[in-house]
């Protein structure tokens, strides 16, 4: 089935600002709360939110097989479960309805008032009920930098890293959408030169620049998915700030890996950009040497050219961009991650989320964490207001943005923006 929504000649009758992340060729999916306190599934064009529940009730999806309440829910899980054919049909239909050449909705003022909202008048929600969350560790540059800092610089990568997409099981209960502040975590740390740990607030809270992909129902328990089929089960992508407490991490991660240092908060952008929308931005990833085992081997373009940036904004201050990176630097692809994830028969369901792992590039200005940008705090970053940062201060806001662009169209994710608050205190 052709992806007619991607037609770069298409224009919308809704106004779209220049360099908007959300032209009519994007059509992402999310969930928002209206001023009337109604939660609905929606999409976005320019600075307008579109109520897909209202669109369905008014019969604008006629001819597409959808359950009656498909878009009148507070998550996208059921829609995602319907699979790629439905996603494409719905996205193509939305593009048709909002095409400047189509008068059906454009000339119906009564329906427009029910369906279309200004973004400033809605409140974005978590788009899916995330049952399970896995975080990978798939940037060779990031893994090498961390290995140099924490282990032997001559053997920065562990022996398994070039053979498997390394990952760990995260915690879905503390994944929040952009705009929700997070608290500095408490935990055990081992002060330098000491042999006994102490309990207190983390002094080394960090961001991790990541993306994440959202799956549909992939398999039944015991079934593995071929790497050549894995992309069919990926609905779309979001930006992910996987907050980390480096001092807690350093003490706890041996022998079993990340735990409390990672599960206190993960922030995602609220609009899921579909893989169909990202199709024009396919690119080859890094050459994989040694050649992966057969079940992970793939040919062609399976990475995506997504420009990424991170900024820190102090309270009452101006934001300073501190990193520019790109998703194409990732060593292991999303399809390899998903194929490996199911290779032992692990079940993956609709709405599950898979984090890419920190996305670091080859140059110091493309590193995806404060740990790397300041090299463990040894080289503080100066912000526009003259203050310095080794890690994230209380009341700092971390802002991540991402977009793809070619000579025809710009497709973006918006942003994931989260403020770090002091430790939570019981009243």
Secondary structure, 3 states (H helix, E strand, C coil): CCCHHHCCCCCECCCCCCCCCECCCCCCEEEEECCCCCEEEEEEECCEEEEHHHHHHCCCCCCCCCCCCCCCCCCCHHHHHCCHHHHHHHHHHHHHHCECCCCCCCCCHHHHHHHEEEHHHCEECCCCCCCCEEEECCCHHHHHHHHHHHCCHHHCCCCCCCCCCCEEECCHHHEEECCCCEECCEEEECCCCCCCCEEEECCCEECEEEEEEEECCCCCCCCCCCCCCHHHHEEEEEEEECCEEHHHHHHHCCCCCCCCCCCCCEEECCCEEEHHHHHHHEECCCCCCCCCCHHHCCCCCCEECCEEEEEEECCCCCEEEEEEEEHHHCCCCHHHHHHHHHCCCCCCCCCCEEECCCCCCCCHHHCCEHHHHCCCCCCCEECCCCCEECCCCCCCEEEEEEEEECCCCEEEEEEEEEEEECCCCCC
